[in-house]
Amino acid sequence: MSLFVDRMIRAAKLDVHLYEEVEADKRSMGQAMGVVLLSSLAGGIGFMPEAGLMGLVIGTVGSLLGWYVWAFMTYLIGTKLLPEPQTHADHGELLRTIGFSSAPGLIRVLGIIPGLSGFVNLLAGVWMLVAMIIAVRQALDYQSTYRAIGVCLIGWIIQAVLLALLVTTMGGVPELMLEQP
């Protein structure tokens, strides 16, 4: 357990060596998924003041779905559309590094404190984006941080559009979500 916690802390500290370590450690996939689940649950808990128990469920599921779509799009864009000559990564390598880049999202649990939700979510989002850029740069062996930024931003935009379309297709935000608990 201490290795898991240590890795989450190092990921949140943006430790480049941690991302190289988990890229190479095929046994760390379970830990990476654990980070994603904990981060998503923290997002759901932080959404509870706005939408109650339904916020917990929708916030958690939405975070998980958004993460997976973003990770998948990042993999496709980074390895198929915008690779550098030395880029060589499989889906597992990228999922492990991107999974750990979700560690800063654990602070979203602080969104449960009245008045902090917007600030905490903004801080967590920016911190997770920076961590993901580092994770992508390391996993895809990019020489250019700018390329990693581009890949992450393109993936994020596609993910945001797809999730917005999904919510719209499902009839919008449920009425329960619009009511204060």
TORPA-4810 file (N, C-alpha, C, O; in nm, 3 decimals):
<nodes>
NODE_1_0.081_-0.119_0.000_0.000_0.000_0.000_0.086_0.126_0.000_0.051_0.226_-0.063_M
NODE_2_0.199_0.121_0.070_0.282_0.241_0.077_0.341_0.276_-0.059_0.362_0.393_-0.089_S
NODE_3_0.369_0.176_-0.144_0.417_0.203_-0.279_0.310_0.276_-0.359_0.341_0.370_-0.433_L
NODE_4_0.186_0.235_-0.343_0.074_0.297_-0.412_0.059_0.444_-0.371_0.049_0.532_-0.456_F
NODE_5_0.058_0.469_-0.241_0.045_0.606_-0.191_0.164_0.689_-0.234_0.148_0.804_-0.277_V
NODE_6_0.285_0.633_-0.223_0.406_0.703_-0.264_0.398_0.741_-0.412_0.434_0.852_-0.450_D
NODE_7_0.351_0.649_-0.495_0.340_0.678_-0.638_0.237_0.788_-0.664_0.259_0.873_-0.750_R
NODE_8_0.125_0.786_-0.592_0.026_0.892_-0.611_0.084_1.028_-0.573_0.061_1.127_-0.642_M
NODE_9_0.156_1.032_-0.464_0.217_1.159_-0.420_0.319_1.206_-0.523_0.321_1.324_-0.558_I
NODE_10_0.402_1.116_-0.571_0.502_1.153_-0.671_0.436_1.198_-0.801_0.485_1.289_-0.867_R
NODE_11_0.326_1.134_-0.838_0.254_1.175_-0.958_0.199_1.316_-0.941_0.209_1.399_-1.032_A
NODE_12_0.142_1.344_-0.825_0.087_1.477_-0.798_0.197_1.582_-0.792_0.174_1.699_-0.824_A
NODE_13_0.316_1.542_-0.751_0.431_1.633_-0.747_0.493_1.651_-0.886_0.591_1.724_-0.902_K
NODE_14_0.435_1.586_-0.986_0.479_1.596_-1.125_0.621_1.540_-1.144_0.700_1.594_-1.221_L
NODE_15_0.651_1.432_-1.073_0.781_1.365_-1.080_0.794_1.288_-1.212_0.730_1.185_-1.232_D
NODE_16_0.878_1.340_-1.301_0.898_1.281_-1.433_0.941_1.134_-1.421_0.899_1.050_-1.501_V
NODE_17_1.025_1.105_-1.323_1.076_0.968_-1.306_0.964_0.870_-1.269_0.969_0.753_-1.306_H
NODE_18_0.864_0.918_-1.196_0.749_0.833_-1.162_0.678_0.789_-1.290_0.640_0.672_-1.303_L
NODE_19_0.659_0.882_-1.383_0.588_0.848_-1.507_0.667_0.748_-1.591_0.609_0.662_-1.657_Y
NODE_20_0.798_0.759_-1.591_0.883_0.661_-1.660_0.873_0.525_-1.590_0.868_0.420_-1.655_E
NODE_21_0.870_0.529_-1.459_0.863_0.406_-1.378_0.734_0.328_-1.406_0.739_0.207_-1.431_E
NODE_22_0.619_0.396_-1.403_0.493_0.325_-1.425_0.473_0.288_-1.571_0.402_0.193_-1.602_V
NODE_23_0.535_0.364_-1.662_0.529_0.326_-1.803_0.593_0.188_-1.821_0.541_0.105_-1.895_E
NODE_24_0.704_0.166_-1.754_0.779_0.042_-1.770_0.724_-0.073_-1.685_0.750_-0.189_-1.715_A
NODE_25_0.650_-0.042_-1.579_0.602_-0.144_-1.486_0.464_-0.193_-1.524_0.363_-0.132_-1.489_D
NODE_26_0.459_-0.303_-1.597_0.330_-0.358_-1.643_0.241_-0.399_-1.526_0.119_-0.407_-1.541_K
NODE_27_0.300_-0.425_-1.411_0.222_-0.465_-1.294_0.151_-0.347_-1.229_0.069_-0.367_-1.139_R
NODE_28_0.179_-0.224_-1.274_0.120_-0.106_-1.210_-0.015_-0.065_-1.271_-0.071_0.037_-1.232_S
NODE_29_-0.068_-0.144_-1.364_-0.197_-0.109_-1.425_-0.308_-0.103_-1.321_-0.392_-0.013_-1.325_M
NODE_30_-0.310_-0.198_-1.227_-0.411_-0.197_-1.122_-0.402_-0.072_-1.037_-0.503_-0.013_-1.000_G
NODE_31_-0.279_-0.031_-1.005_-0.260_0.091_-0.927_-0.308_0.212_-1.006_-0.375_0.299_-0.952_Q
NODE_32_-0.274_0.217_-1.134_-0.316_0.330_-1.218_-0.468_0.340_-1.223_-0.523_0.450_-1.213_A
NODE_33_-0.535_0.227_-1.238_-0.680_0.228_-1.240_-0.736_0.266_-1.102_-0.840_0.330_-1.093_M
NODE_34_-0.666_0.227_-0.996_-0.706_0.268_-0.861_-0.700_0.419_-0.844_-0.788_0.478_-0.782_G
NODE_35_-0.597_0.481_-0.900_-0.585_0.628_-0.894_-0.703_0.691_-0.968_-0.763_0.786_-0.918_V
NODE_36_-0.735_0.639_-1.086_-0.846_0.693_-1.164_-0.977_0.678_-1.087_-1.057_0.771_-1.083_V
NODE_37_-1.000_0.562_-1.028_-1.123_0.540_-0.952_-1.132_0.633_-0.831_-1.237_0.692_-0.806_L
NODE_38_-1.023_0.647_-0.757_-1.023_0.735_-0.641_-1.045_0.881_-0.682_-1.120_0.954_-0.617_L
NODE_39_-0.979_0.922_-0.789_-0.994_1.059_-0.838_-1.137_1.084_-0.885_-1.194_1.190_-0.859_S
NODE_40_-1.195_0.987_-0.954_-1.334_1.000_-1.001_-1.431_1.006_-0.884_-1.525_1.085_-0.884_S
NODE_41_-1.408_0.921_-0.785_-1.492_0.922_-0.665_-1.481_1.057_-0.593_-1.580_1.110_-0.545_L
NODE_42_-1.359_1.111_-0.585_-1.339_1.242_-0.524_-1.418_1.349_-0.599_-1.477_1.438_-0.539_A
NODE_43_-1.418_1.339_-0.734_-1.497_1.432_-0.814_-1.645_1.419_-0.786_-1.717_1.519_-0.780_G
NODE_44_-1.691_1.297_-0.770_-1.832_1.274_-0.738_-1.869_1.328_-0.601_-1.974_1.391_-0.585_G
NODE_45_-1.784_1.305_-0.501_-1.809_1.357_-0.366_-1.811_1.510_-0.369_-1.895_1.573_-0.305_I
NODE_46_-1.717_1.567_-0.442_-1.711_1.712_-0.451_-1.830_1.774_-0.522_-1.857_1.893_-0.506_G
NODE_47_-1.903_1.694_-0.599_-2.020_1.742_-0.672_-2.149_1.727_-0.590_-2.254_1.777_-0.630_F
NODE_48_-2.140_1.660_-0.476_-2.259_1.637_-0.394_-2.327_1.764_-0.345_-2.450_1.767_-0.341_M
NODE_49_-2.255_1.871_-0.307_-2.326_1.990_-0.261_-2.420_2.049_-0.366_-2.522_2.108_-0.332_P
NODE_50_-2.385_2.034_-0.493_-2.469_2.087_-0.601_-2.585_1.995_-0.635_-2.691_2.042_-0.678_E
NODE_51_-2.568_1.864_-0.617_-2.670_1.772_-0.667_-2.698_1.653_-0.576_-2.763_1.558_-0.620_A
NODE_52_-2.652_1.655_-0.454_-2.682_1.547_-0.360_-2.626_1.413_-0.402_-2.522_1.404_-0.468_G
NODE_53_-2.697_1.308_-0.363_-2.652_1.172_-0.391_-2.643_1.146_-0.542_-2.553_1.075_-0.588_L
NODE_54_-2.735_1.203_-0.617_-2.731_1.189_-0.763_-2.602_1.252_-0.817_-2.545_1.203_-0.914_M
NODE_55_-2.557_1.359_-0.755_-2.431_1.423_-0.794_-2.313_1.331_-0.773_-2.220_1.329_-0.854_G
NODE_56_-2.316_1.256_-0.664_-2.210_1.158_-0.637_-2.203_1.056_-0.750_-2.095_1.028_-0.803_L
NODE_57_-2.318_1.000_-0.785_-2.322_0.897_-0.889_-2.283_0.955_-1.025_-2.195_0.902_-1.093_V
NODE_58_-2.348_1.062_-1.064_-2.322_1.120_-1.196_-2.182_1.180_-1.202_-2.114_1.168_-1.304_I
NODE_59_-2.138_1.244_-1.096_-2.004_1.300_-1.093_-1.896_1.193_-1.106_-1.798_1.211_-1.178_G
NODE_60_-1.915_1.082_-1.036_-1.818_0.972_-1.042_-1.818_0.906_-1.178_-1.712_0.887_-1.238_T
NODE_61_-1.935_0.870_-1.228_-1.944_0.804_-1.359_-1.897_0.899_-1.470_-1.826_0.857_-1.561_V
NODE_62_-1.937_1.025_-1.462_-1.894_1.124_-1.562_-1.743_1.141_-1.562_-1.682_1.151_-1.669_G
NODE_63_-1.682_1.144_-1.443_-1.537_1.155_-1.435_-1.468_1.034_-1.497_-1.371_1.048_-1.571_S
NODE_64_-1.519_0.916_-1.466_-1.461_0.793_-1.522_-1.474_0.789_-1.675_-1.378_0.760_-1.746_L
NODE_65_-1.592_0.819_-1.722_-1.616_0.817_-1.866_-1.530_0.922_-1.937_-1.468_0.894_-2.039_L
NODE_66_-1.527_1.042_-1.881_-1.446_1.148_-1.940_-1.299_1.112_-1.943_-1.231_1.138_-2.042_G
NODE_67_-1.250_1.052_-1.835_-1.109_1.011_-1.830_-1.080_0.908_-1.939_-0.980_0.919_-2.011_W
NODE_68_-1.167_0.806_-1.951_-1.138_0.701_-2.048_-1.141_0.755_-2.191_-1.053_0.723_-2.272_Y
NODE_69_-1.240_0.836_-2.222_-1.248_0.892_-2.358_-1.125_0.978_-2.386_-1.067_0.970_-2.495_V
NODE_70_-1.086_1.060_-2.290_-0.968_1.146_-2.306_-0.842_1.061_-2.323_-0.759_1.091_-2.410_W
NODE_71_-0.827_0.956_-2.243_-0.709_0.869_-2.254_-0.706_0.800_-2.391_-0.601_0.792_-2.455_A
NODE_72_-0.821_0.750_-2.436_-0.826_0.681_-2.565_-0.796_0.776_-2.680_-0.721_0.742_-2.771_F
NODE_73_-0.855_0.895_-2.675_-0.829_0.994_-2.781_-0.681_1.035_-2.781_-0.621_1.053_-2.887_M
NODE_74_-0.626_1.051_-2.663_-0.485_1.089_-2.651_-0.396_0.981_-2.710_-0.297_1.011_-2.778_T
NODE_75_-0.430_0.856_-2.685_-0.354_0.745_-2.743_-0.359_0.750_-2.896_-0.256_0.743_-2.962_Y
NODE_76_-0.478_0.763_-2.951_-0.492_0.766_-3.097_-0.419_0.886_-3.158_-0.345_0.871_-3.255_L
NODE_77_-0.439_1.002_-3.100_-0.375_1.123_-3.155_-0.224_1.115_-3.139_-0.149_1.147_-3.231_I
NODE_78_-0.179_1.074_-3.020_-0.036_1.073_-2.991_0.044_0.968_-3.063_0.160_0.990_-3.096_G
NODE_79_-0.018_0.852_-3.090_0.058_0.744_-3.155_0.029_0.731_-3.304_0.113_0.680_-3.378_T
NODE_80_-0.087_0.775_-3.348_-0.125_0.757_-3.489_-0.119_0.886_-3.571_-0.073_0.885_-3.685_K
NODE_81_-0.164_0.997_-3.512_-0.170_1.121_-3.588_-0.049_1.211_-3.570_-0.003_1.273_-3.665_L
NODE_82_0.003_1.219_-3.448_0.113_1.313_-3.420_0.234_1.248_-3.352_0.290_1.307_-3.260_L
NODE_83_0.274_1.129_-3.395_0.391_1.069_-3.331_0.520_1.140_-3.375_0.526_1.199_-3.482_P
NODE_84_0.621_1.132_-3.291_0.755_1.173_-3.330_0.826_1.047_-3.378_0.778_0.937_-3.351_E
NODE_85_0.938_1.060_-3.448_1.005_0.940_-3.501_1.036_0.834_-3.395_1.030_0.714_-3.425_P
NODE_86_1.069_0.873_-3.274_1.105_0.778_-3.169_0.985_0.731_-3.087_1.001_0.653_-2.993_Q
NODE_87_0.865_0.777_-3.120_0.745_0.739_-3.045_0.715_0.591_-3.065_0.696_0.543_-3.177_T
NODE_88_0.710_0.522_-2.953_0.670_0.381_-2.955_0.605_0.352_-2.820_0.673_0.346_-2.718_H
NODE_89_0.476_0.333_-2.821_0.405_0.305_-2.696_0.282_0.221_-2.727_0.219_0.236_-2.832_A
NODE_90_0.250_0.134_-2.635_0.125_0.060_-2.650_0.020_0.124_-2.560_0.049_0.213_-2.480_D
NODE_91_-0.102_0.077_-2.575_-0.215_0.134_-2.501_-0.192_0.124_-2.350_-0.225_0.216_-2.276_H
NODE_92_-0.135_0.012_-2.306_-0.111_-0.009_-2.164_-0.014_0.092_-2.105_-0.036_0.143_-1.996_G
NODE_93_0.095_0.120_-2.177_0.193_0.217_-2.128_0.128_0.353_-2.107_0.149_0.419_-2.005_E
NODE_94_0.049_0.393_-2.205_-0.015_0.523_-2.195_-0.123_0.524_-2.086_-0.136_0.622_-2.013_L
NODE_95_-0.201_0.416_-2.075_-0.303_0.411_-1.971_-0.242_0.415_-1.832_-0.297_0.478_-1.742_L
NODE_96_-0.128_0.350_-1.812_-0.063_0.352_-1.680_-0.017_0.493_-1.645_-0.040_0.540_-1.533_R
NODE_97_0.048_0.560_-1.738_0.098_0.694_-1.707_-0.017_0.793_-1.692_-0.018_0.874_-1.599_T
NODE_98_-0.113_0.788_-1.781_-0.227_0.879_-1.773_-0.310_0.850_-1.648_-0.365_0.941_-1.587_I
NODE_99_-0.319_0.723_-1.610_-0.391_0.688_-1.488_-0.333_0.760_-1.367_-0.406_0.817_-1.287_G
NODE_100_-0.201_0.757_-1.355_-0.136_0.824_-1.242_-0.146_0.976_-1.253_-0.140_1.045_-1.151_F
NODE_101_-0.163_1.028_-1.374_-0.177_1.174_-1.387_-0.309_1.223_-1.329_-0.330_1.344_-1.319_S
NODE_102_-0.398_1.132_-1.292_-0.524_1.168_-1.227_-0.508_1.194_-1.078_-0.602_1.238_-1.013_S
NODE_103_-0.390_1.166_-1.023_-0.368_1.181_-0.879_-0.406_1.320_-0.825_-0.467_1.327_-0.717_A
NODE_104_-0.374_1.429_-0.894_-0.414_1.560_-0.839_-0.566_1.575_-0.825_-0.613_1.660_-0.750_P
NODE_105_-0.642_1.494_-0.896_-0.788_1.501_-0.890_-0.844_1.461_-0.754_-0.961_1.485_-0.727_G
NODE_106_-0.762_1.402_-0.670_-0.809_1.364_-0.536_-0.850_1.487_-0.455_-0.932_1.476_-0.364_L
NODE_107_-0.795_1.603_-0.488_-0.832_1.724_-0.412_-0.976_1.767_-0.441_-1.032_1.850_-0.370_I
NODE_108_-1.036_1.711_-0.545_-1.174_1.748_-0.577_-1.271_1.712_-0.465_-1.382_1.766_-0.458_R
NODE_109_-1.229_1.623_-0.376_-1.314_1.589_-0.262_-1.340_1.713_-0.177_-1.441_1.721_-0.107_V
NODE_110_-1.250_1.811_-0.182_-1.267_1.935_-0.106_-1.381_2.021_-0.161_-1.421_2.119_-0.098_L
NODE_111_-1.433_1.985_-0.278_-1.547_2.055_-0.335_-1.672_2.040_-0.250_-1.770_2.112_-0.269_G
NODE_112_-1.668_1.948_-0.156_-1.782_1.929_-0.066_-1.795_2.044_0.033_-1.900_2.064_0.093_I
NODE_113_-1.687_2.121_0.051_-1.688_2.236_0.140_-1.761_2.351_0.069_-1.721_2.391_-0.040_I
NODE_114_-1.868_2.403_0.130_-1.945_2.510_0.066_-1.857_2.627_0.019_-1.772_2.676_0.094_P
NODE_115_-1.878_2.667_-0.104_-1.807_2.781_-0.160_-1.673_2.747_-0.225_-1.614_2.833_-0.290_G
NODE_116_-1.625_2.625_-0.210_-1.494_2.589_-0.265_-1.501_2.510_-0.395_-1.399_2.495_-0.463_L
NODE_117_-1.616_2.461_-0.431_-1.630_2.370_-0.544_-1.567_2.424_-0.673_-1.487_2.356_-0.736_S
NODE_118_-1.603_2.544_-0.713_-1.552_2.600_-0.838_-1.401_2.614_-0.837_-1.335_2.576_-0.933_G
NODE_119_-1.346_2.669_-0.728_-1.201_2.687_-0.718_-1.128_2.553_-0.719_-1.030_2.536_-0.790_F
NODE_120_-1.177_2.458_-0.638_-1.113_2.327_-0.628_-1.115_2.256_-0.763_-1.015_2.196_-0.802_V
NODE_121_-1.228_2.261_-0.833_-1.236_2.194_-0.962_-1.146_2.259_-1.066_-1.086_2.189_-1.148_N
NODE_122_-1.136_2.390_-1.064_-1.044_2.459_-1.155_-0.899_2.421_-1.124_-0.823_2.386_-1.215_L
NODE_123_-0.862_2.427_-0.998_-0.726_2.390_-0.958_-0.694_2.246_-0.995_-0.588_2.218_-1.051_L
NODE_124_-0.785_2.155_-0.964_-0.765_2.013_-0.995_-0.754_1.992_-1.146_-0.670_1.916_-1.192_A
NODE_125_-0.840_2.060_-1.222_-0.837_2.043_-1.368_-0.706_2.088_-1.429_-0.650_2.019_-1.514_G
NODE_126_-0.656_2.203_-1.386_-0.529_2.254_-1.439_-0.414_2.163_-1.396_-0.327_2.130_-1.476_V
NODE_127_-0.414_2.123_-1.270_-0.308_2.037_-1.216_-0.307_1.902_-1.288_-0.200_1.851_-1.322_W
NODE_128_-0.425_1.845_-1.310_-0.434_1.717_-1.381_-0.390_1.731_-1.526_-0.328_1.640_-1.581_M
NODE_129_-0.422_1.844_-1.589_-0.379_1.867_-1.727_-0.226_1.873_-1.735_-0.166_1.812_-1.824_L
NODE_130_-0.163_1.945_-1.642_-0.017_1.953_-1.642_0.043_1.813_-1.619_0.139_1.775_-1.685_V
NODE_131_-0.014_1.738_-1.525_0.034_1.602_-1.499_0.017_1.514_-1.622_0.104_1.432_-1.653_A
NODE_132_-0.095_1.530_-1.691_-0.119_1.448_-1.810_-0.021_1.484_-1.921_0.025_1.396_-1.993_M
NODE_133_0.011_1.610_-1.936_0.108_1.651_-2.038_0.243_1.584_-2.010_0.307_1.533_-2.101_I
NODE_134_0.284_1.583_-1.884_0.409_1.517_-1.848_0.399_1.368_-1.874_0.492_1.308_-1.928_I
NODE_135_0.288_1.307_-1.836_0.268_1.163_-1.857_0.274_1.127_-2.005_0.337_1.029_-2.043_A
NODE_136_0.208_1.207_-2.088_0.206_1.180_-2.232_0.345_1.200_-2.292_0.390_1.120_-2.374_V
NODE_137_0.411_1.306_-2.252_0.547_1.331_-2.302_0.639_1.213_-2.271_0.718_1.172_-2.355_R
NODE_138_0.628_1.160_-2.150_0.715_1.049_-2.110_0.674_0.919_-2.179_0.759_0.847_-2.231_Q
NODE_139_0.545_0.889_-2.181_0.499_0.762_-2.238_0.522_0.754_-2.388_0.550_0.647_-2.442_A
NODE_140_0.510_0.867_-2.456_0.525_0.867_-2.602_0.666_0.908_-2.645_0.694_0.923_-2.764_L
NODE_141_0.754_0.925_-2.547_0.894_0.960_-2.573_0.909_1.083_-2.661_0.995_1.089_-2.748_D
NODE_142_0.823_1.181_-2.636_0.831_1.306_-2.711_0.952_1.387_-2.666_0.984_1.391_-2.548_Y
NODE_143_1.017_1.451_-2.760_1.123_1.547_-2.730_1.060_1.683_-2.700_1.116_1.763_-2.626_Q
NODE_144_0.944_1.708_-2.758_0.878_1.837_-2.748_0.762_1.834_-2.648_0.668_1.756_-2.663_S
NODE_145_0.770_1.919_-2.547_0.659_1.933_-2.454_0.540_1.996_-2.526_0.425_1.968_-2.493_T
NODE_146_0.569_2.082_-2.624_0.459_2.146_-2.699_0.375_2.043_-2.773_0.253_2.058_-2.782_Y
NODE_147_0.437_1.939_-2.824_0.361_1.834_-2.893_0.271_1.763_-2.791_0.154_1.735_-2.820_R
NODE_148_0.324_1.735_-2.673_0.243_1.671_-2.568_0.126_1.761_-2.528_0.015_1.713_-2.506_A
NODE_149_0.151_1.892_-2.518_0.043_1.986_-2.487_-0.065_1.980_-2.595_-0.184_1.972_-2.565_I
NODE_150_-0.023_1.983_-2.721_-0.118_1.977_-2.832_-0.200_1.850_-2.831_-0.322_1.854_-2.849_G
NODE_151_-0.134_1.736_-2.811_-0.204_1.608_-2.809_-0.307_1.605_-2.695_-0.420_1.563_-2.715_V
NODE_152_-0.267_1.651_-2.577_-0.359_1.652_-2.462_-0.477_1.746_-2.484_-0.591_1.711_-2.453_C
NODE_153_-0.450_1.864_-2.536_-0.558_1.960_-2.558_-0.655_1.913_-2.666_-0.776_1.927_-2.651_L
NODE_154_-0.602_1.859_-2.776_-0.690_1.807_-2.882_-0.776_1.694_-2.826_-0.897_1.690_-2.850_I
NODE_155_-0.714_1.604_-2.750_-0.790_1.493_-2.689_-0.896_1.544_-2.593_-1.007_1.492_-2.589_G
NODE_156_-0.861_1.647_-2.513_-0.956_1.703_-2.417_-1.074_1.767_-2.488_-1.189_1.749_-2.447_W
NODE_157_-1.047_1.841_-2.594_-1.155_1.907_-2.670_-1.250_1.803_-2.729_-1.372_1.817_-2.719_I
NODE_158_-1.195_1.699_-2.789_-1.278_1.593_-2.847_-1.361_1.527_-2.738_-1.480_1.502_-2.757_I
NODE_159_-1.300_1.498_-2.624_-1.370_1.437_-2.511_-1.483_1.526_-2.462_-1.593_1.478_-2.435_Q
NODE_160_-1.457_1.656_-2.450_-1.559_1.750_-2.403_-1.678_1.756_-2.500_-1.793_1.757_-2.459_A
NODE_161_-1.647_1.759_-2.629_-1.753_1.763_-2.730_-1.836_1.634_-2.726_-1.958_1.639_-2.731_V
NODE_162_-1.767_1.519_-2.717_-1.839_1.391_-2.713_-1.928_1.381_-2.589_-2.042_1.334_-2.598_L
NODE_163_-1.878_1.424_-2.474_-1.959_1.419_-2.353_-2.077_1.516_-2.360_-2.187_1.485_-2.314_L
NODE_164_-2.055_1.634_-2.418_-2.164_1.730_-2.435_-2.272_1.672_-2.528_-2.391_1.686_-2.501_A
NODE_165_-2.229_1.606_-2.635_-2.324_1.541_-2.725_-2.400_1.430_-2.655_-2.521_1.414_-2.676_L
NODE_166_-2.331_1.355_-2.572_-2.397_1.247_-2.498_-2.503_1.303_-2.404_-2.615_1.251_-2.398_L
NODE_167_-2.469_1.408_-2.330_-2.565_1.469_-2.237_-2.684_1.524_-2.316_-2.799_1.507_-2.275_V
NODE_168_-2.657_1.590_-2.428_-2.764_1.646_-2.511_-2.853_1.535_-2.566_-2.975_1.547_-2.566_T
NODE_169_-2.791_1.428_-2.614_-2.865_1.316_-2.670_-2.954_1.250_-2.565_-3.063_1.201_-2.596_T
NODE_170_-2.907_1.251_-2.443_-2.985_1.189_-2.334_-3.091_1.283_-2.279_-3.158_1.250_-2.181_M
NODE_171_-3.107_1.399_-2.340_-3.212_1.491_-2.297_-3.164_1.600_-2.203_-3.245_1.667_-2.139_G
NODE_172_-3.035_1.618_-2.192_-2.982_1.724_-2.106_-2.957_1.679_-1.964_-2.960_1.560_-1.934_G
NODE_173_-2.932_1.775_-1.879_-2.904_1.748_-1.739_-3.035_1.710_-1.671_-3.134_1.782_-1.684_V
NODE_174_-3.037_1.597_-1.598_-3.161_1.556_-1.530_-3.211_1.664_-1.435_-3.132_1.737_-1.375_P
NODE_175_-3.344_1.674_-1.421_-3.407_1.772_-1.333_-3.354_1.762_-1.191_-3.336_1.863_-1.123_E
NODE_176_-3.328_1.639_-1.147_-3.276_1.620_-1.012_-3.144_1.693_-0.992_-3.112_1.737_-0.882_L
NODE_177_-3.066_1.707_-1.099_-2.936_1.771_-1.090_-2.950_1.923_-1.079_-2.859_1.990_-1.030_M
NODE_178_-3.061_1.975_-1.124_-3.079_2.120_-1.123_-3.135_2.171_-0.992_-3.128_2.291_-0.963_L
NODE_179_-3.190_2.082_-0.912_-3.247_2.120_-0.784_-3.138_2.118_-0.678_-3.048_2.034_-0.681_E
NODE_180_-3.146_2.211_-0.586_-3.051_2.212_-0.474_-3.093_2.103_-0.375_-3.212_2.086_-0.350_Q
NODE_181_-2.996_2.030_-0.319_-3.032_1.923_-0.223_-3.087_1.979_-0.094_-3.122_1.903_-0.004_P
</nodes>
